[in-house]
Structure formats: C-alpha cells, structure tokens
C-alpha cells in the first residue's frame, strides 16, 4: 500500500542510499533471489527517522527466500505483468524512475502518478492517490531517450511482493 511503502522508499532513497537510485534498485531488485515478503524499517537510516515515520516501531525487511516449490526445485523470480499482478494478489506496483517513483494501482491500467524523489517522506499518503497532496506529477513522455525505468518491489499485503527483472 502506498501509505506504507512510499515513506519507506523515499526515506531509503534520500538517506540510506544517498540519493542514488541505482544503489536503491540494486538492493531492492538485483540483490534478492525471488522477491520481497515485507519491506521493513532497516531501510530507514537512524532512530529519528524510524520514530518520525513509524512511531518508533521496528520490523525487519523479509525476502521470499524461504519458499518451497511443489516439486522441490529452487524457487524462481516471478515476472509481474498487468496480467499476472491480479493472479498474484498484488494491488500496487512501484517503478523506480530517475526523477521519482511511479505508483501504479493494478486496478487501473496504464501509468500512475509520479512521486518525486525529493518529496518529504512524512507526507501523509493515502492508499488512494486522488487524496494525496499536490506533490505528484503525471509521467510525461520525454523527447530525448531516458534510461529505462527500474521496476521496484511490488506490494501486496496478502500476497508475495516481487519485482520484474530487467
């Protein structure tokens, strides 16, 4: 849910990963074998940020590395698409762009609002983007080639959190 994930991702980008979107993408996408079960407060940098964003509550990030497949083979990363997101129980997707995080509701097709990387993580995000403060921009086409977007860990409170590999 954006109300949970956006503050964590914005804070991780701004503080823990020193505003380096490639380092954040490396951690969230490339450094995991299958996907994420939960993004935790270990993405935050320091007790002040944890207190401000979670009221002092701590929980670790957990990956989906404990899965057992029916045939005993090692689990493999699932690619999330518009078609498979619903089958996986995913409600939201996050795409890391150089200028910010695109937030896509899987209930709708197409692009979602773009939350700039310099957005204050303590912004009160709702799980309904229409209720967000005027801090987002719509993703506009560029006239010059831009680096390809980096998909981030998808999120679903009841299903696996996985990301597409580039």
N, C-alpha and C positions, 0 to 999 in steps of 0.2 A: 504494500500500500504506500502511495506517495507520502502520506503523513508520517510514516515511519522511515522509509528509505531515503527520501530526498535530504533530510537533515544529516543522516549518516554519510551519504555520498558527497554532499557539498563540503562537509567538515573534513572528511578524509582527503578530498582533493586540496582544499585550502591549507590544511595544516600538516597532516601526517605525510602526504605525498608532495608537499612543497609546490603546489600548483602545476604538477607535471601529470598531464592526462595520460601520457603513455605509461608512466610508472603505475598509476591507478589501474589502468586497463590490464597491465601485466599481472598485477596482483589479483584482480577480480576475474580475469578470463584465462590468461595463459598459465598461471601458476596452479590451477586446480585441475584435477583429473576428470571429474564428472560435472559437478555443479555445486551450488550453494543450498544448504538447508536453511540457514539463518545468517544474516549479517549482524554483527554484534558491536559492542562498544570498544572492542580492540581496534576498530577503525578510527576511533577518536584519539586525539593527542592531548593527554593530560586531564587531571581531575576537574579542572574548571569547566572544560567543555562537556565532560560527562555530566557534571552537576547541572549545567545550563540546559542540556538537551534531554536528559533522562531523569532529572531529579535525583541524581546520584546512583541510580540503578545500573548495575554492571551485568553483562552477559557476553559470552564469547561468540565469535563467528564460528559456524559449523559447516563443513563441507559434506557432500554426499559421498564420502569415501567408504562408508560402512554398508553399502548396498550389496545384496546377494542376488544374483540373477537365477532364474528358474533352472537353467542348465549348468550352473556353477561357473560359467565363463566370467571373466572380469567385466564389470560394468563399463559402458562406453558413454561418452558425452552425447547428449541428445541435441540435435539442432532444433531450435524453436522457430517455427514459421507461423504465419497467420492461421494456417490450418491446424497445426499441432498444438498451438497455445491452449485452445479450448480443451483438447483431449488431455492435456497435462494439468488442467485445473488452474492455469495461470490467468490472472486478471489484469496484470500490468507488465509492461516491458520498459526497459530503460536503455537508451542508446547514448553512448558517450561520443560527443562531437567536440571538435577543438574549442568551440565557443560555449558549450554547455551540455546539459543533459536533456535529451528529448524523452518525454514521458508519454507513453502510448497505452491507452486503455484498449485491451483486447476486445472489448465490447464494440469498439468502433474500428473501422479500417482506415488506413492512410497514416498521415503523420500526426504527431501530437505537439503540444506546446513545448517550447524550448526554455528551460530554466538556465539562465546564465550562470557560469561558474562563480562569479563574484556575488551571487545572491547570499544574503545573510542566512546562515543555516537555522537560526532561531525563528525564521519566518513561520507563522502558523499555517502550514499546509493542510488542506483538507484532502480527503480522498476523492473529492470532486473538483477537478481543475477549474470549473466555472466559478468556484468560490474562492479561488486564490487571489491574493492581492495582485495589483498590476505590475508584476515583476517578470512576467514571462513574455516571450516573443514567439511569433509563429516562425517556423523554419521557412526561410525564403530560399528559392533557388539561387545559386551563385553563378556568376558569369565566367569565373575562372575556375579551373579544376582545384578542388579542395581534397585534402587527404580523406580517404574513405572513413566513414564513421566506425567507431569501435562499439560493438554491442556490449552491454553490461549484463551483469547477473539479472535475470528476470526474477519476478517476485510473485509469489502466491502464498497466502497464509496457510493454505491447506495442502498444497502440492509441492513438488520439487522446484527449486529455484535453479534454473540452468541458463546457459548462455550459448549463443551460436559461436562457433569458432570462425575466425576469419581465414 
